[in-house]
Amino acid sequence: MKITDIYSSYRLVLISLLSAIFIVYPNIAFLPWELSFMDDSKHGCHLLFFFIRYFFFVVLIWLLLIYNLKKKKDLPFMERFLKTLLITVPAYLLFVLILYLYNKSIHGFGSILLFQFFVVHIVSTFAGHVFMMYNVQRKKEQEIEQLKVENLKSRYDALTNQINPHFFFNSLNGVTALIRKKDDEKTLAYVNKMSDVFRYILQSDKKGLVTLEEELEFVHAFRYMMEVRFANKLSFDIQVDTKGKELRIPVLSLLPLIDNVVIHNTIDSQHKMEVSIRLNECSELVVSNPIHPKLSPSDTNGTGIKNLENRFSLLMNKQIRIENDGEIFNVYLPLK
C-alpha cells in the first residue's frame, strides 16, 4: 500500500470519528437527562449502548465514504443517491434490530434515528458527488496544463530549429572562403571550432535554460570562426565575472545577436566591428555593437530578433530590450 493511500485511509477514519460525534449529538445532549430517570444499575448498560450507537455510525460513515469516494467515483448523482440508499436502509434496519434485541423498552426507533441515518446518507452522497466533480475539474486542468506544456515545447522546438539552417549556411560560406585561400591550417582549426559549435547547437534541443558560462563557452568557439571569416576585422570584448556566469539564459541566445551584427553591418578595414558582451548593474546581459549600416539593406525579415524575443517570453516570461541611437545598437537580455 502506498504512503498516500495510508494517509488517505487515516484521514477518512478521522473524518468518520468526527462526523459521528455530530450525528449522535442529540443523544449526547439527552444522555444526562436519560440517566437521571434510570436506576443506577442500568447506567452502565445504557452508556455501553450509547458507545455502540456512536461506533455504529463511525463504521457506517466510513463505509459510505469509502464506497462514494473510492469505489464509485464516477456515478451520476441520482444513481449514486439510490446505490448509497441500498447501504443506508439495511444499516438502519440492522441498527433497529440491535436496539430492539438490546432492550425492547428503549424508545427511539422513529424520528431522531431516521433523521440521523438520513443525514448520514445525504452527506455521504454529496461528498461523493462533490469529490467526483472536483476530480473531473482537476483532470481537465491537468489536461489543459499538459497541452500548454506540449504546445510551449513544440513552439520552442520550432523556434530553435529556425536557428540551425541559418547558421549552417553561414558556416559553410566561411569554410568555402578558407578553402579558396588554400589555408589548410586555418581551415582545419575552423572546422574543429565549427564542430564544437554544431555539437552545442545539436544538444540545444534538449535544453531550455543554460548557465551563462555554457553560453559564453559557445561564443568563444563561435568568435574564432567569425574572426577568421572576417580576417580579424570582427572582434569581441567579453566582460562577465565568475559570479555572473552562474546566472541562466535561454540556450543559443547570443547566436542570433552575433549573426545579426554580421547581417546588418559593413565589416571591413574601414569599418572594424567590436561586439561587447557585459553584465550591467541590473543583472542583464548587454550585447552592444557600433552601427555601420550596409549600403544596400539586407534581405532579411528580422527572424533572428523575433525568434529571440519569443524564446525569452516562453522560457522566462520576460522581455528583451533593444536600444538603437543610430550609433550603438544595444540588446538587454534578462537573466535568471
Rosetta silent file (secondary structure, phi, psi, omega in degrees, C-alpha in Angstrom):
SEQUENCE: MKITDIYSSYRLVLISLLSAIFIVYPNIAFLPWELSFMDDSKHGCHLLFFFIRYFFFVVLIWLLLIYNLKKKKDLPFMERFLKTLLITVPAYLLFVLILYLYNKSIHGFGSILLFQFFVVHIVSTFAGHVFMMYNVQRKKEQEIEQLKVENLKSRYDALTNQINPHFFFNSLNGVTALIRKKDDEKTLAYVNKMSDVFRYILQSDKKGLVTLEEELEFVHAFRYMMEVRFANKLSFDIQVDTKGKELRIPVLSLLPLIDNVVIHNTIDSQHKMEVSIRLNECSELVVSNPIHPKLSPSDTNGTGIKNLENRFSLLMNKQIRIENDGEIFNVYLPLK
SCORE:     score description
SCORE:     0.000 S_00000001
   1 L     0.000  135.052  179.759    0.000    0.000    0.000 S_00000001
   2 L   -70.790  153.986  178.881    1.298    3.456   -0.907 S_00000001
   3 H   -61.098  -37.484  179.647    2.004    6.003    1.825 S_00000001
   4 H   -64.159  -35.939  178.275   -0.544    8.347    0.224 S_00000001
   5 H   -67.828  -40.020  178.169   -3.198    5.601    0.432 S_00000001
   6 H   -63.258  -44.277  179.341   -2.404    5.014    4.120 S_00000001
   7 H   -61.323  -42.062  179.977   -2.614    8.752    4.780 S_00000001
   8 H   -64.376  -39.584  179.826   -5.935    8.929    2.942 S_00000001
   9 H   -66.012  -43.200  177.064   -7.323    5.973    4.947 S_00000001
  10 H   -61.612  -38.950 -179.567   -6.311    7.538    8.260 S_00000001
  11 H   -66.098  -39.217  177.651   -7.928   10.780    7.188 S_00000001
  12 H   -64.866  -38.598  176.931  -11.196    9.002    6.346 S_00000001
  13 H   -62.495  -44.173  179.744  -11.199    7.334    9.778 S_00000001
  14 H   -62.909  -43.469  177.878  -10.676   10.718   11.447 S_00000001
  15 H   -61.365  -40.404 -179.952  -13.488   12.279    9.396 S_00000001
  16 H   -64.509  -43.070  179.320  -15.758    9.366   10.341 S_00000001
  17 H   -61.618  -44.240 -178.330  -14.985    9.751   14.063 S_00000001
  18 H   -71.537  -40.491 -179.672  -15.698   13.496   13.999 S_00000001
  19 H   -64.920  -37.480  179.934  -18.804   13.185   11.812 S_00000001
  20 H   -64.213  -33.947  176.214  -20.270   10.526   14.095 S_00000001
  21 H   -61.341  -42.577  178.394  -19.973   12.931   17.042 S_00000001
  22 H   -63.481  -41.504 -177.539  -22.061   15.423   15.081 S_00000001
  23 H   -65.446  -42.863 -176.071  -24.627   12.733   14.185 S_00000001
  24 L   -91.974   11.896 -179.187  -25.112   11.465   17.755 S_00000001
  25 H   -55.723  -40.924  176.743  -25.041   14.953   19.283 S_00000001
  26 H   -58.269  -37.835  178.319  -28.798   14.769   20.152 S_00000001
  27 H   -68.247  -35.866  176.665  -28.077   11.553   22.059 S_00000001
  28 H   -63.954  -42.320 -178.618  -25.158   13.232   23.821 S_00000001
  29 H   -65.438  -37.006 -177.736  -27.426   16.121   24.807 S_00000001
  30 H   -86.622  -10.458 -174.133  -30.143   13.793   26.157 S_00000001
  31 H   -57.794  -49.401  179.307  -27.759   11.365   27.856 S_00000001
  32 H   -60.377  -39.603 -179.734  -27.641   13.100   31.304 S_00000001
  33 H   -64.793  -42.844  179.347  -31.431   13.515   31.271 S_00000001
  34 H   -64.957  -40.923 -179.506  -31.996    9.833   30.369 S_00000001
  35 H   -64.786  -31.491 -178.088  -29.571    8.644   33.063 S_00000001
  36 H   -67.302  -22.044 -179.764  -31.376   10.715   35.688 S_00000001
  37 L   -98.210    5.271 -178.254  -34.554    8.659   35.132 S_00000001
  38 L  -109.524  156.528  171.748  -32.807    5.284   35.318 S_00000001
  39 L   -68.156  150.473  179.995  -31.747    3.094   38.169 S_00000001
  40 H   -58.660  -29.394 -178.005  -28.058    3.213   38.895 S_00000001
  41 H   -67.589  -21.120 -178.296  -27.815   -0.449   37.954 S_00000001
  42 H   -96.808   -6.351 -177.337  -28.781    0.372   34.354 S_00000001
  43 H   -59.354  -44.249 -177.185  -26.348    3.270   33.853 S_00000001
  44 H   -61.476  -45.647  179.755  -23.515    1.014   32.690 S_00000001
  45 H   -64.336  -39.788 -179.050  -25.616   -0.776   30.093 S_00000001
  46 H   -66.557  -41.808  177.194  -27.074    2.470   28.812 S_00000001
  47 H   -64.346  -39.351  178.093  -23.626    4.049   28.455 S_00000001
  48 H   -60.842  -44.556 -179.838  -22.388    0.906   26.709 S_00000001
  49 H   -68.006  -32.193  176.024  -25.207    1.080   24.202 S_00000001
  50 H   -59.583  -44.933 -179.874  -24.525    4.788   23.675 S_00000001
  51 H   -69.937  -32.593  174.249  -20.960    3.936   22.631 S_00000001
  52 H   -61.934  -44.293  177.218  -22.246    1.078   20.459 S_00000001
  53 H   -57.675  -47.816 -177.727  -24.518    3.609   18.727 S_00000001
  54 H   -59.830  -49.560 -176.925  -21.592    6.010   18.257 S_00000001
  55 H   -72.640  -24.266  173.028  -19.241    3.398   16.774 S_00000001
  56 H   -62.448  -45.124  178.556  -22.039    2.011   14.615 S_00000001
  57 H   -68.957  -34.825  176.156  -22.302    5.438   12.967 S_00000001
  58 H   -58.308  -49.330 -178.675  -18.492    5.701   12.746 S_00000001
  59 H   -65.431  -42.100 -179.587  -18.342    2.436   10.798 S_00000001
  60 H   -62.758  -47.351  179.401  -21.355    3.338    8.639 S_00000001
  61 H   -61.198  -43.270 -179.524  -19.962    6.757    7.721 S_00000001
  62 H   -61.145  -44.931  179.414  -16.549    5.235    6.984 S_00000001
  63 H   -63.194  -42.643 -179.531  -18.083    2.556    4.720 S_00000001
  64 H   -67.110  -36.824  177.078  -20.215    5.091    2.847 S_00000001
  65 H   -66.802  -43.730  176.763  -17.227    7.410    2.344 S_00000001
  66 H   -59.203  -44.816 -178.584  -15.109    4.528    1.051 S_00000001
  67 H   -62.307  -45.112 -174.693  -17.953    3.496   -1.257 S_00000001
  68 H   -81.387  -34.282 -174.517  -18.557    7.011   -2.607 S_00000001
  69 H   -91.904  -25.424 -175.118  -15.005    8.361   -2.725 S_00000001
  70 H  -118.005  -41.459 -174.917  -13.053    5.307   -3.853 S_00000001
  71 H   -85.439  -38.980 -175.384  -15.324    2.618   -5.240 S_00000001
  72 L  -124.078   67.104 -173.120  -17.955    4.681   -7.062 S_00000001
  73 L   -79.921  -22.316 -169.874  -16.157    7.864   -8.065 S_00000001
  74 L  -116.634   23.404 -178.826  -17.844    8.450  -11.438 S_00000001
  75 L   -79.879  144.690  168.909  -21.540    7.782  -10.809 S_00000001
  76 L   -61.914  158.735 -171.821  -24.264   10.284  -11.795 S_00000001
  77 H   -59.860  -49.139 -175.810  -25.898   11.919   -8.778 S_00000001
  78 H   -65.241  -39.845  177.759  -29.231   10.041   -8.837 S_00000001
  79 H   -64.868  -39.681  176.829  -27.572    6.664   -9.358 S_00000001
  80 H   -63.110  -44.065 -179.381  -25.175    7.444   -6.515 S_00000001
  81 H   -57.804  -46.867 -176.600  -28.107    8.522   -4.315 S_00000001
  82 H   -70.716  -39.941 -178.939  -30.000    5.267   -4.910 S_00000001
  83 H   -70.597  -33.716  175.003  -26.989    2.967   -4.531 S_00000001
  84 H   -67.797  -34.611  178.132  -25.974    4.686   -1.308 S_00000001
  85 H   -63.184  -31.901  179.023  -29.561    4.225   -0.139 S_00000001
  86 H   -67.214  -18.277  174.681  -29.157    0.476   -0.666 S_00000001
  87 H   -93.524  -41.071 -174.852  -26.488    0.558    2.039 S_00000001
  88 H   -66.419  -43.669 -177.654  -28.142    3.076    4.369 S_00000001
  89 H   -63.370  -49.712  175.984  -31.552    1.350    4.590 S_00000001
  90 H   -60.361  -35.165  177.965  -30.181   -2.101    5.561 S_00000001
  91 H   -64.157  -40.751  177.442  -27.865   -0.375    8.046 S_00000001
  92 H   -62.084  -46.083 -179.561  -30.874    1.385    9.589 S_00000001
  93 H   -63.711  -38.463  177.816  -32.807   -1.883    9.830 S_00000001
  94 H   -63.849  -42.185 -179.433  -29.798   -3.627   11.373 S_00000001
  95 H   -66.640  -40.076  177.068  -29.447   -0.910   13.982 S_00000001
  96 H   -60.362  -40.456  178.691  -33.174   -1.070   14.801 S_00000001
  97 H   -63.784  -43.785  178.089  -32.815   -4.828   15.251 S_00000001
  98 H   -61.726  -43.662 -179.857  -29.835   -4.359   17.582 S_00000001
  99 H   -62.410  -41.302 -179.179  -31.763   -1.711   19.523 S_00000001
 100 H   -68.365  -42.273 -179.806  -34.796   -3.966   19.807 S_00000001
 101 H   -68.196  -31.196 -178.351  -32.780   -7.005   20.902 S_00000001
 102 H   -67.989  -50.698 -178.496  -30.891   -4.924   23.435 S_00000001
 103 L  -160.764  107.244 -176.195  -33.934   -3.592   25.239 S_00000001
 104 L   -61.768  -20.083 -176.558  -37.431   -3.683   23.850 S_00000001
 105 L   -85.968  -10.355 -178.677  -38.494   -0.887   26.146 S_00000001
 106 L   -74.094  127.301  178.864  -35.991    1.620   24.763 S_00000001
 107 L   -87.362  173.445  176.235  -37.701    4.175   22.603 S_00000001
 108 L   117.207   19.061  178.105  -36.099    5.971   19.697 S_00000001
 109 L   -76.036  -15.894 -166.537  -36.954    3.880   16.642 S_00000001
 110 L   -97.802 -119.163 -163.452  -38.539    6.900   14.949 S_00000001
 111 H   -57.474  -51.124 -176.323  -37.861   10.495   14.048 S_00000001
 112 H   -63.026  -46.355 -178.957  -34.449   11.186   15.608 S_00000001
 113 H   -64.725  -42.556  176.597  -32.947    7.892   14.464 S_00000001
 114 H   -60.956  -42.866  179.949  -34.414    8.263   10.973 S_00000001
 115 H   -61.943  -41.331 -179.904  -33.086   11.804   10.780 S_00000001
 116 H   -61.654  -45.793  179.134  -29.610   10.641   11.812 S_00000001
 117 H   -68.063  -34.770  177.758  -29.487    7.989    9.096 S_00000001
 118 H   -63.327  -44.236  178.869  -30.936   10.439    6.572 S_00000001
 119 H   -61.974  -44.689  178.358  -28.188   12.976    7.344 S_00000001
 120 H   -58.873  -43.784 -179.203  -25.501   10.293    7.008 S_00000001
 121 H   -63.258  -49.544 -177.536  -26.969    9.222    3.673 S_00000001
 122 H   -64.217  -46.862 -178.245  -27.246   12.748    2.248 S_00000001
 123 H   -61.748  -43.379 -179.773  -23.804   13.879    3.443 S_00000001
 124 H   -64.629  -41.546  179.643  -22.105   10.751    2.050 S_00000001
 125 H   -63.609  -47.376 -179.816  -23.896   11.092   -1.283 S_00000001
 126 H   -66.549  -36.605  178.061  -22.995   14.762   -1.660 S_00000001
 127 H   -60.317  -44.244  178.334  -19.416   14.107   -0.538 S_00000001
 128 H   -64.988  -40.906 -179.157  -19.025   11.532   -3.297 S_00000001
 129 H   -67.311  -44.303  178.828  -20.649   13.799   -5.887 S_00000001
 130 H   -63.790  -41.744  178.850  -18.545   16.837   -4.931 S_00000001
 131 H   -62.401  -39.822  178.156  -15.401   14.703   -4.927 S_00000001
 132 H   -63.237  -45.240  179.500  -16.291   13.396   -8.385 S_00000001
 133 H   -63.027  -39.659  178.102  -16.817   16.944   -9.702 S_00000001
 134 H   -62.853  -43.403  179.625  -13.535   18.027   -8.132 S_00000001
 135 H   -64.486  -40.480  178.419  -11.695   15.122   -9.779 S_00000001
 136 H   -62.674  -44.665  179.773  -13.259   15.893  -13.153 S_00000001
 137 H   -64.762  -42.930 -179.951  -12.265   19.557  -12.850 S_00000001
 138 H   -64.443  -39.018  178.627   -8.751   18.677  -11.694 S_00000001
 139 H   -63.619  -41.034  177.927   -8.352   16.216  -14.563 S_00000001
 140 H   -63.194  -43.274  179.326   -9.432   18.907  -17.039 S_00000001
 141 H   -63.637  -39.998  178.259   -6.971   21.384  -15.521 S_00000001
 142 H   -64.904  -39.850  178.266   -4.176   18.807  -15.690 S_00000001
 143 H   -65.246  -40.184  178.394   -5.010   18.082  -19.328 S_00000001
 144 H   -64.013  -44.568  179.048   -5.016   21.811  -20.104 S_00000001
 145 H   -62.843  -40.189  179.043   -1.647   22.272  -18.355 S_00000001
 146 H   -64.025  -41.147  177.491   -0.232   19.282  -20.209 S_00000001
 147 H   -64.007  -39.005  178.118   -1.439   20.711  -23.505 S_00000001
 148 H   -62.402  -45.408 -179.862    0.125   24.064  -22.615 S_00000001
 149 H   -61.657  -45.663 -179.722    3.453   22.399  -21.814 S_00000001
 150 H   -64.266  -38.630  178.822    3.358   20.373  -25.026 S_00000001
 151 H   -65.700  -43.785  178.604    2.399   23.463  -27.010 S_00000001
 152 H   -62.643  -41.790 -179.923    5.205   25.515  -25.457 S_00000001
 153 H   -64.308  -41.659  179.307    7.698   22.738  -26.137 S_00000001
 154 H   -63.415  -43.486  178.984    6.535   22.456  -29.736 S_00000001
 155 H   -64.718  -41.592 -179.665    6.786   26.210  -30.212 S_00000001
 156 H   -65.547  -43.051  178.544   10.201   26.298  -28.571 S_00000001
 157 H   -61.283  -40.328  179.285   11.472   23.403  -30.686 S_00000001
 158 H   -64.252  -41.294  179.144   10.198   25.142  -33.799 S_00000001
 159 H   -65.438  -42.420  179.859   11.924   28.376  -32.812 S_00000001
 160 H   -64.776  -39.679 -178.627   15.198   26.593  -32.047 S_00000001
 161 H   -66.238  -22.480  176.969   15.094   24.701  -35.324 S_00000001
 162 H   -66.289  -26.107 -176.396   14.885   28.008  -37.197 S_00000001
 163 H   -70.780  -43.466 -168.551   18.403   28.806  -35.986 S_00000001
 164 H   -59.913  -49.291 -179.904   20.188   25.775  -37.387 S_00000001
 165 H   -60.110  -40.471 -179.413   19.664   26.208  -41.171 S_00000001
 166 H   -61.911  -49.048 -178.648   20.648   29.880  -41.000 S_00000001
 167 H   -66.369  -39.602 -179.341   23.834   29.207  -39.068 S_00000001
 168 H   -59.976  -42.490  179.623   24.703   26.179  -41.194 S_00000001
 169 H   -61.862  -47.311 -179.520   24.511   28.269  -44.373 S_00000001
 170 H   -65.280  -38.377 -179.109   26.807   30.994  -42.969 S_00000001
 171 H   -64.938  -41.430  178.787   29.305   28.451  -41.610 S_00000001
 172 H   -64.922  -33.779  175.390   29.659   26.731  -44.968 S_00000001
 173 H   -61.227  -40.484  178.892   30.340   30.094  -46.553 S_00000001
 174 H   -64.664  -42.896  178.092   33.238   30.541  -44.116 S_00000001
 175 H   -62.788  -42.671  179.965   34.687   27.115  -44.938 S_00000001
 176 H   -59.505  -42.492 -179.514   34.350   27.828  -48.653 S_00000001
 177 H   -63.661  -41.404 -179.874   36.265   31.105  -48.295 S_00000001
 178 H   -68.422  -37.891  178.481   39.146   29.421  -46.430 S_00000001
 179 H   -63.426  -40.294  178.965   39.365   26.596  -48.958 S_00000001
 180 H   -63.490  -32.912  178.602   39.639   29.118  -51.759 S_00000001
 181 H   -79.153   -9.556  179.910   42.524   30.779  -49.907 S_00000001
 182 L    57.399   38.419  176.842   44.181   27.327  -49.574 S_00000001
 183 L   -99.672   88.824 -173.558   44.969   27.971  -45.911 S_00000001
 184 H   -63.916  -39.643 -177.118   44.896   24.381  -44.636 S_00000001
 185 H   -63.922  -48.157  179.594   45.857   25.191  -41.033 S_00000001
 186 H   -67.744  -35.190  179.144   43.152   27.785  -40.560 S_00000001
 187 H   -62.855  -43.410  179.300   40.662   25.619  -42.407 S_00000001
 188 H   -63.942  -45.342  178.746   41.321   22.707  -40.032 S_00000001
 189 H   -62.835  -39.539  179.743   41.054   24.939  -36.935 S_00000001
 190 H   -62.903  -44.422 -179.616   37.904   26.495  -38.357 S_00000001
 191 H   -64.616  -39.276  178.086   36.319   23.081  -38.944 S_00000001
 192 H   -62.139  -45.649  178.143   37.246   21.968  -35.390 S_00000001
 193 H   -65.049  -38.201 -179.961   35.629   25.060  -33.886 S_00000001
 194 H   -64.135  -35.944  177.867   32.655   24.626  -36.169 S_00000001
 195 H   -65.700  -37.934  176.440   32.220   21.056  -34.882 S_00000001
 196 H   -62.587  -42.835 -179.263   32.207   22.389  -31.286 S_00000001
 197 H   -65.677  -44.448 -179.740   29.595   24.944  -32.230 S_00000001
 198 H   -65.417  -35.734  177.748   27.445   22.402  -34.052 S_00000001
 199 H   -60.682  -43.159  179.534   27.682   19.998  -31.111 S_00000001
 200 H   -64.570  -41.778 -178.962   26.340   22.729  -28.823 S_00000001
 201 H   -66.943  -42.455 -178.872   23.562   23.577  -31.265 S_00000001
 202 H   -65.912  -31.179  178.550   22.549   19.942  -31.765 S_00000001
 203 H   -82.791  -10.136 -174.864   22.374   19.417  -27.999 S_00000001
 204 H   -68.194  -23.247 -179.228   20.364   22.596  -27.505 S_00000001
 205 H   -69.326  -13.228  177.383   17.072   20.881  -28.326 S_00000001
 206 H   -96.533   -1.145 -176.016   17.399   19.014  -25.015 S_00000001
 207 L  -119.816  152.124  172.712   17.993   22.190  -23.047 S_00000001
 208 L  -110.053  -69.894  176.298   15.832   25.154  -22.139 S_00000001
 209 E  -106.499  141.787  175.740   17.916   27.362  -19.891 S_00000001
 210 E  -128.223  163.939  176.112   21.698   27.078  -19.599 S_00000001
 211 E   -71.376  154.538  177.883   24.240   28.862  -17.436 S_00000001
 212 H   -62.190  -30.362  178.005   25.825   31.962  -18.865 S_00000001
 213 H   -61.771  -43.749  177.924   29.147   30.143  -18.582 S_00000001
 214 H   -62.445  -43.613 -178.437   27.949   27.460  -21.027 S_00000001
 215 H   -65.058  -38.028 -179.483   26.650   30.075  -23.441 S_00000001
 216 H   -72.059  -31.655  174.833   29.919   32.037  -23.315 S_00000001
 217 H   -62.495  -38.735  175.051   31.951   28.878  -23.976 S_00000001
 218 H   -63.423  -42.174 -179.279   29.903   28.509  -27.135 S_00000001
 219 H   -62.788  -37.750 -179.899   30.588   32.152  -28.009 S_00000001
 220 H   -62.217  -38.025  176.387   34.355   31.617  -27.617 S_00000001
 221 H   -70.815  -40.365 -177.880   34.223   28.863  -30.250 S_00000001
 222 H   -69.418  -35.537 -178.594   31.939   30.906  -32.462 S_00000001
 223 H   -62.867  -36.781  178.534   34.062   34.061  -32.160 S_00000001
 224 H   -60.413  -44.021  179.249   37.059   32.222  -33.628 S_00000001
 225 H   -61.366  -41.974 -179.567   35.007   31.326  -36.684 S_00000001
 226 H   -69.218  -40.049 -179.336   33.847   34.920  -37.071 S_00000001
 227 H   -67.264  -37.646  176.335   37.327   36.389  -36.569 S_00000001
 228 H   -67.684  -43.526 -177.569   38.795   34.016  -39.162 S_00000001
 229 H   -61.396  -38.407 -177.230   35.965   34.687  -41.552 S_00000001
 230 L  -104.052   17.768  174.013   36.419   38.457  -41.340 S_00000001
 231 L    51.761   49.172  176.327   40.235   38.400  -41.115 S_00000001
 232 L    63.530   17.336  173.713   40.305   39.939  -37.610 S_00000001
 233 L   -87.686   -8.251  175.549   38.098   42.840  -38.642 S_00000001
 234 E  -120.448  123.668 -179.050   35.496   41.490  -36.201 S_00000001
 235 E  -131.866  168.538 -177.098   36.478   41.173  -32.518 S_00000001
 236 E  -129.913  138.977  174.180   34.760   40.537  -29.191 S_00000001
 237 E  -119.629  103.812 -175.679   35.090   42.185  -25.777 S_00000001
 238 E  -109.369  119.323 -178.984   33.560   39.864  -23.151 S_00000001
 239 E  -129.662   91.650  178.187   33.425   41.091  -19.551 S_00000001
 240 L  -135.318  123.599 -178.164   31.452   38.788  -17.258 S_00000001
 241 L   -75.453  170.257 -175.760   32.644   37.949  -13.737 S_00000001
 242 L   -60.386  -42.106 -179.229   32.641   34.445  -12.255 S_00000001
 243 L   -64.259  -39.379 -179.438   29.506   35.034  -10.174 S_00000001
 244 H   -65.527  -26.754 -178.925   27.612   36.335  -13.186 S_00000001
 245 H   -69.584  -12.962  178.699   28.407   33.176  -15.130 S_00000001
 246 H   -81.633  -14.556  178.803   26.165   31.221  -12.741 S_00000001
 247 L   -68.541  159.895 -174.090   23.072   33.083  -13.994 S_00000001
 248 E  -112.602  152.221 -174.861   20.843   31.315  -16.512 S_00000001
 249 E  -149.597  149.151  175.378   19.788   32.253  -20.019 S_00000001
 250 E   -58.216  137.057 -177.869   17.842   30.546  -22.832 S_00000001
 251 L   -59.113  143.025  179.092   20.171   28.363  -24.849 S_00000001
 252 L    62.031   38.212  177.161   21.521   29.922  -28.071 S_00000001
 253 L   -78.690  -30.806 -173.817   20.549   33.464  -27.092 S_00000001
 254 H   -85.874  -24.833 -178.910   23.789   35.026  -28.328 S_00000001
 255 H   -57.136  -50.817 -179.244   23.979   33.326  -31.724 S_00000001
 256 H   -65.169  -28.612  179.102   21.185   35.351  -33.394 S_00000001
 257 H   -71.648  -42.747  177.533   22.585   38.607  -31.960 S_00000001
 258 H   -66.598  -40.941  177.455   26.079   37.954  -33.304 S_00000001
 259 H   -61.556  -37.000  179.952   24.567   36.806  -36.576 S_00000001
 260 H   -63.850  -36.747  178.181   22.515   40.000  -36.638 S_00000001
 261 H   -60.825  -44.780 -177.443   25.704   42.091  -36.395 S_00000001
 262 H   -68.511  -39.095 -175.520   27.134   40.380  -39.467 S_00000001
 263 H   -68.778  -39.881 -168.765   23.924   40.593  -41.491 S_00000001
 264 H  -102.414   -1.530 -176.019   23.166   44.283  -40.967 S_00000001
 265 E  -124.899  150.186  171.396   26.602   45.911  -40.803 S_00000001
 266 L   -80.806  126.653  179.684   29.501   46.598  -43.112 S_00000001
 267 L  -126.366  106.544  178.847   32.621   44.922  -41.721 S_00000001
 268 L  -152.704 -168.371 -176.814   35.877   45.789  -43.490 S_00000001
 269 L   -62.375  -34.179  179.644   39.177   47.598  -42.927 S_00000001
 270 L   -84.307  -18.471 -177.585   37.430   50.975  -42.705 S_00000001
 271 L  -130.170   69.981  178.132   34.587   49.654  -40.563 S_00000001
 272 L   -71.240  146.956 -173.997   36.038   47.301  -37.984 S_00000001
 273 E  -118.894  129.806  172.869   33.484   45.795  -35.655 S_00000001
 274 E  -121.581  121.232  178.089   33.820   45.102  -31.930 S_00000001
 275 E   -96.199  123.681 -179.201   30.980   43.270  -30.208 S_00000001
 276 E  -102.286  131.229  176.852   30.762   43.972  -26.476 S_00000001
 277 E  -126.778  117.072 -175.164   29.202   41.444  -24.091 S_00000001
 278 E  -150.128  165.287  173.708   28.915   42.510  -20.448 S_00000001
 279 E   -99.291  136.838  174.291   26.729   42.424  -17.342 S_00000001
 280 L   -98.644 -177.621 -176.197   25.111   45.619  -16.100 S_00000001
 281 L   -68.964  -14.819  179.421   24.043   46.511  -12.562 S_00000001
 282 L   -94.638   14.204 -177.722   20.555   45.066  -13.189 S_00000001
 283 L    57.646   38.870  172.436   21.988   41.598  -13.900 S_00000001
 284 E  -106.077  143.612  174.311   21.148   41.956  -17.574 S_00000001
 285 E   -87.751  119.450 -176.429   23.480   40.719  -20.270 S_00000001
 286 E  -104.445  121.090  177.471   24.142   43.668  -22.570 S_00000001
 287 E  -110.689  117.674 -173.642   25.252   42.926  -26.132 S_00000001
 288 E  -126.433  150.389  173.436   26.425   46.069  -27.940 S_00000001
 289 E  -155.207  146.485  174.119   27.936   46.897  -31.301 S_00000001
 290 E   -68.383  154.467 -177.525   28.607   50.068  -33.307 S_00000001
 291 L   -99.819  116.809  173.037   26.334   50.596  -36.290 S_00000001
 292 L  -123.196   79.493 -172.450   27.976   50.528  -39.736 S_00000001
 293 E   -60.828  143.513  176.591   24.943   50.131  -41.991 S_00000001
 294 L   -71.227  153.486 -179.175   25.374   48.426  -45.326 S_00000001
 295 L   -63.076  -38.910  175.863   24.881   50.495  -48.455 S_00000001
 296 L  -112.364  129.627 -178.203   22.051   48.213  -49.527 S_00000001
 297 L   -56.437  144.197 -179.628   19.671   46.960  -46.836 S_00000001
 298 L   -70.482  144.028  177.815   19.965   43.266  -46.038 S_00000001
 299 L   -82.556   84.140 -177.785   17.330   40.951  -47.415 S_00000001
 300 L  -144.084  151.085  179.576   16.020   39.763  -44.042 S_00000001
 301 L  -104.730   14.296  177.662   12.668   39.640  -42.283 S_00000001
 302 L    71.822   26.694 -177.619   14.096   40.050  -38.771 S_00000001
 303 H   -60.847  -39.207 -175.358   13.584   36.391  -37.876 S_00000001
 304 H   -58.737  -51.723 -178.657   16.591   36.293  -35.523 S_00000001
 305 H   -68.280  -41.766  178.394   15.432   39.016  -33.110 S_00000001
 306 H   -61.782  -41.259  177.207   11.787   37.895  -33.255 S_00000001
 307 H   -58.352  -46.392 -178.888   12.913   34.353  -32.541 S_00000001
 308 H   -63.640  -44.089  178.678   14.903   35.548  -29.532 S_00000001
 309 H   -59.510  -42.786 -179.286   12.001   37.618  -28.184 S_00000001
 310 H   -65.861  -40.297 -178.786    9.672   34.623  -28.449 S_00000001
 311 H   -68.733  -38.120  176.253   12.067   32.262  -26.680 S_00000001
 312 H   -66.141  -37.449  178.679   12.597   34.679  -23.771 S_00000001
 313 H   -66.352  -41.040 -177.940    8.839   35.094  -23.488 S_00000001
 314 H   -72.077  -45.167 -171.532    8.249   31.327  -23.494 S_00000001
 315 H   -89.476  -28.032 -174.261   11.087   30.231  -21.206 S_00000001
 316 H  -123.375   -8.921 -176.695   11.451   33.163  -18.809 S_00000001
 317 L    56.318   36.648  178.975    8.229   35.134  -19.150 S_00000001
 318 L  -133.041  161.189 -178.756   10.419   38.200  -19.647 S_00000001
 319 L  -112.853  142.638  173.354   11.049   40.598  -22.494 S_00000001
 320 L   -81.447  158.195  177.673   14.343   41.651  -24.003 S_00000001
 321 E  -117.103  141.881  179.787   15.054   45.369  -24.504 S_00000001
 322 E  -126.182  130.583  176.427   16.531   46.930  -27.623 S_00000001
 323 E  -124.627  133.384  179.814   18.081   50.401  -27.858 S_00000001
 324 E  -139.978  106.427 -179.601   19.260   51.982  -31.097 S_00000001
 325 L   -98.954   11.637 -179.688   20.529   55.567  -31.057 S_00000001
 326 L    92.283  -18.677  179.191   21.852   55.425  -34.612 S_00000001
 327 L  -116.922  -39.033 -179.882   25.445   54.860  -33.480 S_00000001
 328 E  -124.846  134.847  177.160   25.282   51.988  -30.994 S_00000001
 329 E  -107.032  117.507 -177.487   22.919   49.018  -31.076 S_00000001
 330 E  -116.692  135.259  173.153   22.239   47.592  -27.593 S_00000001
 331 E  -123.448  126.920 -178.552   20.283   44.475  -26.678 S_00000001
 332 E  -106.826  117.791 -178.538   19.497   43.811  -22.990 S_00000001
 333 E  -105.991  116.958  177.321   18.888   40.181  -22.108 S_00000001
 334 E   -68.654  142.174  179.951   17.303   39.469  -18.686 S_00000001
 335 L  -112.699  168.037 -176.193   18.954   36.633  -16.768 S_00000001
 336 L  -128.148    0.000    0.000   17.613   34.243  -14.177 S_00000001
